[in-house]
Amino acid sequence: MRKPKIPEAAIKRLPVYLRVLEETAAAEIQIISSAELADKTGFSPEQIRKDLAYFGAFGTRGVGYDTILLSRRIARILGLHQGVHAALVGAGHLGYALARYSISRHKDVRITAIFDTDPAKIGTEIMGVTIRPMADLRQAVKDQNIKIGILTVPATEAQAAAEQLQEGGVEAILNFAPAKLRLGPNVFVQNIDLTIELQSLAYYTSASEEAAAQVVEETSSSIDS
Amino acid sequence: MRKPKIPEAAIKRLPVYLRVLEETAAAEIQIISSAELADKTGFSPEQIRKDLAYFGAFGTRGVGYDTILLSRRIARILGLHQGVHAALVGAGHLGYALARYSISRHKDVRITAIFDTDPAKIGTEIMGVTIRPMADLRQAVKDQNIKIGILTVPATEAQAAAEQLQEGGVEAILNFAPAKLRLGPNVFVQNIDLTIELQSLAYYTSASEEAAAQVVEETSSSIDS
């Protein structure tokens, strides 16, 4: 089910377009120009046209996009039109935050099963979803037709948990554990590593030596020229 | 302090290299080949060479990279060699999870100030860091030389909080609020939107219509050929 042809970055922008289109449609505005869509999403009109062209021609030149038609189309492209079930593995602080957030707000991707190893947590609920033992995971994923797994377990437990998700039939995993998962080619893995996010952010501050070096370099070249 | 020349994707890979190099150096292994670095990070040797070339030539052809020298160099490039202070705004479930995680593990990027609007939370501590009122934010960011802001506030409060971080002198923001921030050019913003992560992940499952369409397409072309 993997589709390598379309860049991941383009896929990541589709939900952003979707959100703006749905908001615009909800305000009973039928047409949005690519300039407006660009302003509201922060992406350039060229980028938007290019992204949407991957899925066929959309919109009318000089007019814009039909908000309802395009939002429906993007929802179908993403597979959100019929709702997607997700399983959360690891009900620690981050897992708890994600579960509360997802269960309360997402209608299209919804956490319908939660698993943890801690006997004290098993049997308790997060927003109406009961935390179950890891031993139930594989069968529950199959029974509930769960397609997405969210891993918020310690790094040492990530690989084993991911394998169980895979065996249950999960096709995509959002991995928050700082561990590189080794799975079969039919499981798409998206890593979100908060340490890496914070460390790479430091590059954009004056703490970075590279920043200082480039300032020097730019100064030198302006003296030379 | 923004450096647009090097792709963001390359900057995101640097902390991954750093982690592997530090682990390898800690195991008292002096040299790592680009093949080993590739295997442990999941990126291709070509990608690694290309990324490191942005910062000058590293490594010795046919030998590899000096683990200590390269890890030090990457730390300096990222600005992690001297430690970077971060402020967390919003001590809800996600904020709490991030604060606990960051304060306990990160030595190089460290949350040293936490802010919230809730009077019940103000004055309480997360891992030894006291939660303060929003009114203290600007001055505290200045006084503590905080360069990074982490926003875990509701979407409606994100812009105002971001502006206060900017006025205090923050240079980079990790924004978890589902809101597009409008700030000056000297503040780098990295958005992590969990709704978008989950929605885009659905594309890689069989729930996506595009997946089904491409399977049909591939089948047709193999019949044609």
Boltz contact constraints between the chains, C-beta under 6 A:
constraints:
  - contact:
      token1: [A, 1]
      token2: [B, 206]
      max_distance: 6.0
  - contact:
      token1: [A, 1]
      token2: [B, 211]
      max_distance: 6.0
  - contact:
      token1: [A, 3]
      token2: [B, 214]
      max_distance: 6.0
  - contact:
      token1: [A, 11]
      token2: [B, 200]
      max_distance: 6.0
  - contact:
      token1: [A, 11]
      token2: [B, 203]
      max_distance: 6.0
  - contact:
      token1: [A, 12]
      token2: [B, 200]
      max_distance: 6.0
  - contact:
      token1: [A, 15]
      token2: [B, 196]
      max_distance: 6.0
  - contact:
      token1: [A, 15]
      token2: [B, 199]
      max_distance: 6.0
  - contact:
      token1: [A, 15]
      token2: [B, 200]
      max_distance: 6.0
  - contact:
      token1: [A, 42]
      token2: [B, 180]
      max_distance: 6.0
  - contact:
      token1: [A, 76]
      token2: [B, 209]
      max_distance: 6.0
  - contact:
      token1: [A, 77]
      token2: [B, 210]
      max_distance: 6.0
  - contact:
      token1: [A, 78]
      token2: [B, 199]
      max_distance: 6.0
  - contact:
      token1: [A, 78]
      token2: [B, 202]
      max_distance: 6.0
  - contact:
      token1: [A, 78]
      token2: [B, 203]
      max_distance: 6.0
  - contact:
      token1: [A, 79]
      token2: [B, 202]
      max_distance: 6.0
  - contact:
      token1: [A, 79]
      token2: [B, 205]
      max_distance: 6.0
  - contact:
      token1: [A, 79]
      token2: [B, 207]
      max_distance: 6.0
  - contact:
      token1: [A, 79]
      token2: [B, 208]
      max_distance: 6.0
  - contact:
      token1: [A, 80]
      token2: [B, 202]
      max_distance: 6.0
  - contact:
      token1: [A, 84]
      token2: [B, 202]
      max_distance: 6.0
  - contact:
      token1: [A, 84]
      token2: [B, 207]
      max_distance: 6.0
  - contact:
      token1: [A, 93]
      token2: [B, 97]
      max_distance: 6.0
  - contact:
      token1: [A, 93]
      token2: [B, 100]
      max_distance: 6.0
  - contact:
      token1: [A, 94]
      token2: [B, 97]
      max_distance: 6.0
  - contact:
      token1: [A, 97]
      token2: [B, 93]
      max_distance: 6.0
  - contact:
      token1: [A, 97]
      token2: [B, 94]
      max_distance: 6.0
  - contact:
      token1: [A, 97]
      token2: [B, 97]
      max_distance: 6.0
  - contact:
      token1: [A, 100]
      token2: [B, 93]
      max_distance: 6.0
  - contact:
      token1: [A, 109]
      token2: [B, 198]
      max_distance: 6.0
  - contact:
      token1: [A, 109]
      token2: [B, 199]
      max_distance: 6.0
  - contact:
      token1: [A, 109]
      token2: [B, 202]
      max_distance: 6.0
  - contact:
      token1: [A, 147]
      token2: [B, 205]
      max_distance: 6.0
  - contact:
      token1: [A, 147]
      token2: [B, 207]
      max_distance: 6.0
  - contact:
      token1: [A, 148]
      token2: [B, 201]
      max_distance: 6.0
  - contact:
      token1: [A, 171]
      token2: [B, 205]
      max_distance: 6.0
  - contact:
      token1: [A, 172]
      token2: [B, 201]
      max_distance: 6.0
  - contact:
      token1: [A, 172]
      token2: [B, 204]
      max_distance: 6.0
  - contact:
      token1: [A, 172]
      token2: [B, 205]
      max_distance: 6.0
  - contact:
      token1: [A, 174]
      token2: [B, 197]
      max_distance: 6.0
  - contact:
      token1: [A, 174]
      token2: [B, 201]
      max_distance: 6.0
  - contact:
      token1: [A, 180]
      token2: [B, 42]
      max_distance: 6.0
  - contact:
      token1: [A, 188]
      token2: [B, 204]
      max_distance: 6.0
  - contact:
      token1: [A, 190]
      token2: [B, 201]
      max_distance: 6.0
  - contact:
      token1: [A, 196]
      token2: [B, 15]
      max_distance: 6.0
  - contact:
      token1: [A, 197]
      token2: [B, 174]
      max_distance: 6.0
  - contact:
      token1: [A, 198]
      token2: [B, 109]
      max_distance: 6.0
  - contact:
      token1: [A, 199]
      token2: [B, 15]
      max_distance: 6.0
  - contact:
      token1: [A, 199]
      token2: [B, 78]
      max_distance: 6.0
  - contact:
      token1: [A, 199]
      token2: [B, 109]
      max_distance: 6.0
  - contact:
      token1: [A, 200]
      token2: [B, 11]
      max_distance: 6.0
  - contact:
      token1: [A, 200]
      token2: [B, 12]
      max_distance: 6.0
  - contact:
      token1: [A, 200]
      token2: [B, 15]
      max_distance: 6.0
  - contact:
      token1: [A, 201]
      token2: [B, 148]
      max_distance: 6.0
  - contact:
      token1: [A, 201]
      token2: [B, 172]
      max_distance: 6.0
  - contact:
      token1: [A, 201]
      token2: [B, 174]
      max_distance: 6.0
  - contact:
      token1: [A, 201]
      token2: [B, 190]
      max_distance: 6.0
  - contact:
      token1: [A, 202]
      token2: [B, 78]
      max_distance: 6.0
  - contact:
      token1: [A, 202]
      token2: [B, 79]
      max_distance: 6.0
  - contact:
      token1: [A, 202]
      token2: [B, 80]
      max_distance: 6.0
  - contact:
      token1: [A, 202]
      token2: [B, 84]
      max_distance: 6.0
  - contact:
      token1: [A, 202]
      token2: [B, 109]
      max_distance: 6.0
  - contact:
      token1: [A, 203]
      token2: [B, 11]
      max_distance: 6.0
  - contact:
      token1: [A, 203]
      token2: [B, 78]
      max_distance: 6.0
  - contact:
      token1: [A, 204]
      token2: [B, 172]
      max_distance: 6.0
  - contact:
      token1: [A, 204]
      token2: [B, 188]
      max_distance: 6.0
  - contact:
      token1: [A, 205]
      token2: [B, 79]
      max_distance: 6.0
  - contact:
      token1: [A, 205]
      token2: [B, 147]
      max_distance: 6.0
  - contact:
      token1: [A, 205]
      token2: [B, 171]
      max_distance: 6.0
  - contact:
      token1: [A, 205]
      token2: [B, 172]
      max_distance: 6.0
  - contact:
      token1: [A, 206]
      token2: [B, 1]
      max_distance: 6.0
  - contact:
      token1: [A, 207]
      token2: [B, 79]
      max_distance: 6.0
  - contact:
      token1: [A, 207]
      token2: [B, 84]
      max_distance: 6.0
  - contact:
      token1: [A, 207]
      token2: [B, 147]
      max_distance: 6.0
  - contact:
      token1: [A, 208]
      token2: [B, 79]
      max_distance: 6.0
  - contact:
      token1: [A, 209]
      token2: [B, 76]
      max_distance: 6.0
  - contact:
      token1: [A, 210]
      token2: [B, 77]
      max_distance: 6.0
  - contact:
      token1: [A, 211]
      token2: [B, 1]
      max_distance: 6.0
  - contact:
      token1: [A, 214]
      token2: [B, 3]
      max_distance: 6.0
